[in-house]
Amino acid sequence: MAYNTLDLEVSEGTATITLNRPPMNAVTDEMLDELVSACKTVEDDDTVHVIILTGAGRAFSAGRDVPGVLAGKERPGGSRYRILEEINMPVIAAVNGFCFTGAFELAMCADLIIASDKAKFVDTHARFGIVPGGGQTQRLPRLIGARKAKELLFTGRQLSADEAEQIGIVNKVVPHDTLMEEAQAMAALILENIPETISIEKRLINQSMTTTLEDGLELEAAEHPTGVISPTSEGHKRMETLFKK
């Protein structure tokens, strides 16, 4: 399928979605609709088990398209951002440059974030009198704590990739020229494991953000195998191989 605002490439179990709307990959309704469509296409492909989301050029994305917002043409994107959380496989955001406001919210929906050492993160909603609509007031404090989230949202100050890693927004900072290589290497490590299990783990971790520990333990227990693991399963075969060694 051809897209106007992004590119989709599938190779060796990994789908790479590249936001591609020059000059700065500003997020529009069309882009979000295409992102949802691309994710659903990937989810229907049994050969794909990891997604890498990145941006073309010098930006991951500069955020929502300002002319469209001013003209009242852009719908809130939060419900569509959630496709990254809801899809049944890990999503790695490879942040290659500017990651501003609405794009920052989008990246936060990924499961893992690898950032170029040239990446910059900032949320400017308060500067323009706009209440976040992509989940920033909810996800950011859960990830880095309420006080730090308030600091970033109230001041609108810019974060370097290194500071974003230090406070827990980013998993790893890598040299700019090796960003995609590093993202692909992480995808390869994930692909060594059983995708169905990772899908369940992703869902359980996401549910843990909105449940009590007791309820979360019950949800996990319901997924944990009781009795003997099926002899025909891949996990059983791997255990047998390990035992024989």
N, C-alpha and C positions, 0 to 999 in steps of 0.2 A: 504494500500500500504506500502511495506517495503522500507526503505531508508537506505543508507550506511553511511551518515554523519549527520543525524539528526533523532530525534524521534518526532512523532506526536501523541498526546493524546487528545481526545475530551471528555468533561464531563460538564454537566449542563450548556450548552450554551457557553462554553469557550473552545477554542482550544489552547493547550500548545505545542509550537514548541521548542524543545531543541536541540541546536547545540551540536553534540556529535561526535567529531573527536579527540580522545586523541592524545597527552596529553593536548593541549591547544586550541583545536577547531579552528585551523587555517583555514581560508576561502579559499576554492578552487573553481574552476569552477563547479565541481560536486556538492559541497554544495550549491552554488548559484542556480544552475539549480534545485536541489531538493527543495530548499526554495520556488522558484517560483511555482513548482509543488504542494507542500504542501499547499501554500496559495490558489491556484486555487481549490484544493480539498476542502479546508475549505469554500471557497466562494460559492461552489456549494451545501454546506450542509445547509439547511434552519434552522437547529436547532442551528447553531453557530452564535454568534453576537459579540464576542470579541476574540482577539488573544493575548496570552502572549508568548513573545519570550525570551528565556533565554539560558544559556550555562550549559553544564555538567561539574562537577568537580570544579576546582578553577579558571576557566576563563570563562568569557562570550565568548571571542575569542581574541587570540593574533594578529589578523589581517590577511592579505593575506599570503598565504603559501609561505615562502621565497624560498625554493628550486624550487618550480614551477615557481616563478617569475624569478629567476636567469636562469632557463632553457628555459625561453620564452614560457612556456606552459600555462600561465594563461592569459585569456582575461580580459580587463577592466570590472569591475563588476557594474559600476554605473547604467546602464539601468536596471539591475536586482534588485538592491537595491530598486528601486522605487516601486516594488510590494507592499512594506509596506505602501507607501503613497497612492497608487492607489486602493488598496483593499477597498471594501465598508463597512468596519467596523473598530473600533478602534484597534490599536496595542499597547500593553504595553510592552516595553522592560524591563525585570527584570534583571538588570546587576549585576551578582553575584561575579565578580572578575575583572581580567584584561580585559580592553576594549581598544585595541590598534589600531591606524591608520585606516586600512580598516574596522575593526570591529566598531571603533568609528563612522565612516561614516555610517555604517549600522544601528547602534543604533539611530543615528540622524534622520533616516527616520521613526522611530516609532513615534506614536502620543504622547505617554507619556513615561517617563523613571522613574522607581523606582530603586534605587541603594542600594545594600548592603553597610554597612559601611566599608567593605573591598574592595570595588570597586576602581579601578584606571583607569583614562582616560588619553590618550596621543596620539598626532599625530606626527609621526616621518617621514613624507614624505620628508621634507626638509633635514633631516639628511642623507638620502640616495640618494638625487638628483632626487627625483621622484615627478612630479606634481600630486596632488591628482586627482583621476579619479572617485571617488564616491560622489562628490558633496560638499566636505568639504569647498572649497573656496566660495561656494554659500550659503549653509544652515547656517553655523556657524555665519557669520556676520549678517545674517538676524535675528538670534536668540539672539545673545549676543552683537551685535554692531561690527563695523569694527575694532576699535582699539583693543578690547579684542581678537577678532579673529586673528588679525595680531600677537599679542603677543604670542598666543598659537601656531600658525603655524610657526612663525619665530624662536621661541626658542625651540620648541619641549619639553617643560617641562611637567612634569606629574602633573595631578590634582587628589586630593583626592575626594572622593564622596561628602564631605561637601563643598569643594570649588566649585565643579561642580553644586551643588544645589544653592549656594550663587549667582553664576553668571547667573543662569537660564537654564543650560543645563539639569539638573535633576529636576524632580518634587518633589521627596521625597527621603530621606535617611532613611533606617530602619536597625535595627540589622540584622546581616548576617543570623542568624538562623531563622528569621521570614520573609525573603524576599518573598518567594513564597506565604506564607499566606497573606502578605500585597498586593501582586499583585492580588491574587485571590479575596481579599476583595474589591479592586478597581474595578475589573471586575464585581463583584456582584452589586456594586453601579450603574455601567453603565447599567447592564442588567435590572435594575428596570425601565429603560426608554424605549422609543419606538425606536427600531433599525433603522427603515426607516428614522426617523428624524435625528438621530445621523449620519447616512450615508451621508445625505444631508449637515449637518453642517460641517462634516469633509471635504467634497468636497469644500464647500464655503470658509472655512478657508484656505485651501490649495491654492485656486484660489486667495485669497486676497493677497498672498505673491508676486504675479506677475501682479496685476492689480491696477489701481488707485482706490481711495475710491469711486469716482462716479460710475465707472464701477462695482465695487464690490457691491454697494448698489443696482444697477439695477439687478445684478445676484441674490441677496438675495430676492428682491421684486418679481422676477419671480417665486421663490419657495414658497413665503408666500401665504397661502390660502386666496382666495378672497371670500367674502360672508360667508355663514354658513359652519362650519366644518361638514363633512358627519356624519349623525346620527349613521351610522354603524361602524364608525372608533373607534379604541381603545382609541384615545385621547378624543373623544366625550364622551365615556362611563366613562372615568376617571373624566372628568369635571362634569358630572352628579352626580357621586358618591360623589365628593368633595362638590358640592353644597348642596346635601341632608344632609351632615353632619352639 
